[in-house]
């Protein structure tokens, strides 16, 4: 993942983060903030490592992890 890829991904979530200011109570703000950042973190992780496999128990070699070992 390049810096440009990350910034493009962050730009897609910017409107959702700005919309959080409309919440009157902190609980709702924190709940939705967590959802936005968790979703963004998942996308960053998938673009860096690769997509999540259908069978979560199956271990595969990641190209990102393999590249670091060389």
Buried (B, 14 or more C-beta within 10 A) or exposed (E): BEEEEBEEBEEEBEEBBEEBEEBEEEEEBEEBBEEBEEEBEEBBBEBEEEEEEEEEEEEEEEEEEEEEEE
